Amino acid sequence: MDYYAVQVKTGKEPELLKTIRKLNEEKHEIEAYFPRRILYVKKKGIRHKVDAPVFPGYIFLEIADLSLPLCWQLRKTPNFYHFLPNNQNPLPLADNDLALLRHFLSFGEVTAPSKVYFDANARICVVEGALKGLEGKIIKVDRRKQRAKVLLDMYTDSFPIDLAFDVIEPAAAGLGGGER
């Protein structure tokens, strides 16, 4: 099975997912993914959990064979812009792009906040969650907002996203502060 990235109208991703699921009823074997994350947002002094897309304006299709008729059928759907890198030659995700997508898909449809603690040098140490394995890509940490800005690369493009974290005590992490 190959994964393809599809650019869609931002905010209309759920509608396109419904359309693709209807195509599945027509015997097309397509799985559609729209990875999302939980962020903490403060409004009027009250902290809320908000569901936000990991890749706004993109959904990912898992297809065994992207045939030309299926490609045309998808391209005719409302809110569909194009396959990446282009409609004339849609290429499946490979290497780092595929690994990044699978990383986020491994946490389910919605990625929960990561569990972290800060060591004696005030460096972030990730115990579990989406930030695990992305430590080298963290470019900024905001302790007050409980967010880490991570620089992701996909299709030769770099873009920052915020991922939420919950701070735990090192002893609760089972590390005793000795390991990193």
Disulfide bonds with the S-S distance in Angstrom:
none
